[in-house]
Every structure is written in C-alpha cells, then in structure tokens.
Amino acid sequence: MTEHLLRRIEDGVMTLTFNRPEKKNALTEEMYGALTDGLDSAARNDAVRVVLFLSTGDSFTAGNDLASFARQSEAPRRRTDAPSDVERFIRAIANISKPIVAGVRGRAVGIGLTMLLHCDLVYVAEDAELSAPFVSLALVPEAASSLLLVARLGHARAFSIFAAGQVVGGRNAAEWGLANQAFAAEEVDKAARAAARRLARQPTESLAITKRLMRDTQGIAARIDEELGHFAARLASPEAQEAFRAFAERRMPDFAKVEAESWWERSG
Ligand code: COA
C-alpha cells in the first residue's frame, strides 16, 4: 500500500485516486503496484461493479515518474525478469472486464492519456491538457496506444500527439472522441462519480459481455507485447538517458549531441 494511491469502495464503485499532488501525481513503481492490486481486487470482488479513476491536486497525472524511468534506464531489466509494475498495470487495465470511468482535471501526460483508451467513460475538464510526448523522451507509445489512439483519432492526430508533442485540450478531447464530455473543472469529479454510480446499477454480466465484444482483447495484448519490447530497448538508450537528465536539470534535451557521441563510440 502507498498513501499516493487512495482506494475506496462505495455504492458498487471502487474509486482509485492518484494522490501525489506535489509531483503532479507522477506514477512511481509503488503506485503502479497499488493500481494493479486495486484492479485485481476489483475484478475478484462482487461488491465492486465499476472502477473509477480520480485525482487530487491540479493534475490527473504527469505520467510515469521520470526519476524512476532514469533509474530503470541505468539498470535495464532482463527478459527473464518478472514483469515490471508498469507492465502489470497495463495488462490489468487492458484485461479487466468491469467498466472503468475516469474524471480528468489538469494534465494527463503519457500513461495518463494512454490509460484513458482503456476506460469506458471519460469526463474531462474543459481546460484539461492531454499529451503523450513519447518521442520527445526518446521512447515509444505503450498500453496499445499505437493501435488504440490511431483507431480513435486517425493517424495524423495520433502521430502529432506521439511524435510532435501536441497537447489536446479538454474540449477537443471530447470533440475528437477521446472523452465523452467536457465540463468546467469543478464539475468533473461529480459528473464522473454520478456516471460510475449509474453504471454500477446496470446488470454486471451484460456490461462485461458488451465491453468484451467491443474490444479486440487479443489484438490489444499482442500490441502491448510488441510495444513493450521496443519500449524497454528505448528506455535503456543514451537518448532516453539524455531526456531524463534534461528534465531533472530543467533544460531541453540535446539528442543530436548524444547521437553523435554514440556514433563515435560505435565507430571508435
Ligand atoms: N516525474 C517526476 N516528477 C515530476 C513529473 C514526472 N513525470 N512531472 C512533474 N514532476 C515534478 C517536478 O519535477 C516538480 O518537482 P519539484 O517541485 O520537486 O521540482 C513537481 O512535479 C512540479 O512539476 P513542475 O514541472 O514544476 O510543474 P509545471 O506545472 O511547471 O509542469 C508538467 C507540469 C506536467 C507539464 C511538467 O512537470 C512535465 O512536463 N512533467 C513531465 C511529464 C512527462 O514527460 N511524463 C512522462 C510521460 S511518458
């Protein structure tokens, strides 16, 4: 357990609340572990009919903790290692058959956006800012977003989000089909809670079958595997290390310099 993820069950709804506001709710390995435990327990517990994601503070989540990425980058995992906490979370959110609702205020970065592609109802603040700048961090998309975001928005918009760092405002997120509806920021949590409670009164089995029919779970699982292979390799790259150093030092990364240095090393 961690105080950075709050878990509560009420009226058939398990609410998981990101609670690390001083770091914009950036997700640590501990938080991914707690999220996965929450989803696993929601899947097993008959008293839970719906999962709801909310946040404290001014951001939904700034995505993966970049200090934690930096540590993983210096000590890459081996293929034989047990799945990482983030991998377990991605598989859990992709596989759960109970419906998921999210209320998004402020920034939703990286997995903060891609996890929404596994949510069934999403309510955003009009001034929310959704982004997934994987390429700016020398990484690649995860959570099957290279499949699901393209299916949702088309290639041009999805590529611009992944590769050019485009930030999608809450109103556009709703117009483009990333979210169901945009509200004034102070209304979002209330709208998401009400929707989750309404869903919790629906018949569980019909909900589960409908959700399963609507998602190509095998295709999603295969894409998650493919992405994770590339992600692990990119995470350990000198370019990613430069991106994490640059964030910590509050400067722009210099990928050209790093690429030139690696070229000299390889050819020297
Ligand atoms: N990992 C670790 N710490 C993070 C973080 C992250 N992903 N995002 C924010 N923080 C921390 C900052 O380091 C800062 O900590 P400090 O007060 O100890 O210095 C604190 O949260 C506040 O962030 P700050 O950058 O000062 O807030 P901001 O309002 O100016 O900007 C963001 C907010 C989200 C735009 C900016 O923090 C950001 O770009 N974060 C990185 C997002 C990212 O790339 N995520 C990974 C995607 S795969």
Residues whose N, C-alpha, C, O or C-beta is under 5 A from the ligand:
A	BS01	COA	E22 K23 K24 A26 A62 G63 N64 D65 L66 A67 R107 V109 G110 I111
